[in-house]
Amino acid sequence: MTGRLTEKQRVAVQAVEAARQAGMTLSDYAKAQGLELRPVYDAIAALRRRGALPGSDRPRKRQSNSRFVAVRVANSSAPVWSTWAFLIPATPAAV
């Protein structure tokens, strides 16, 4: 697999394998080795998108602080005109 990798991708793959062998998280391993974590994660993500690496074995976390809510729209049996009422106030000039 290391035949067609860029230098950053090669370093990232080696870091993932070494962290796994050491029983460490990738972030802990990167800190211990003095590696910048973001480029390592970016290289791994690019390789996963290409299919060169398998996906993560951990499920993705869902964002719970989303401001969007799923809504189901149902048909109403009442006609639209019956659901609106207009109240026009009388003006002093008209009275």
C-alpha positions, 0 to 999 in steps of 0.5 A: 500500500505504501507504493503510491502514497505521498510523504504526508500519507505515508507518515499518517499510515505509519502513525496509525499503525504504530499507535494501534500497535502501542495501544494508544490513541492516534492523538496521544501517539501524535503528541508523543512523537511531536506530529501535528495531528490535523495533517495526519487526520486529513491524510487518513480521511483522504485515503479513506475517501479513495478507498485505500484504507477501510473506514473507521470501526467506531460509529460517527457521533451525531451532533445533538446541538443541531438547530434543525428538526425533522418535520413531517407534513400532513395533509389537512382536511379543512379547506384553506379559506376556513382556517383564516379570519380577518378582522378589519378594525373600524377607523374613526373616519369610517364610523 
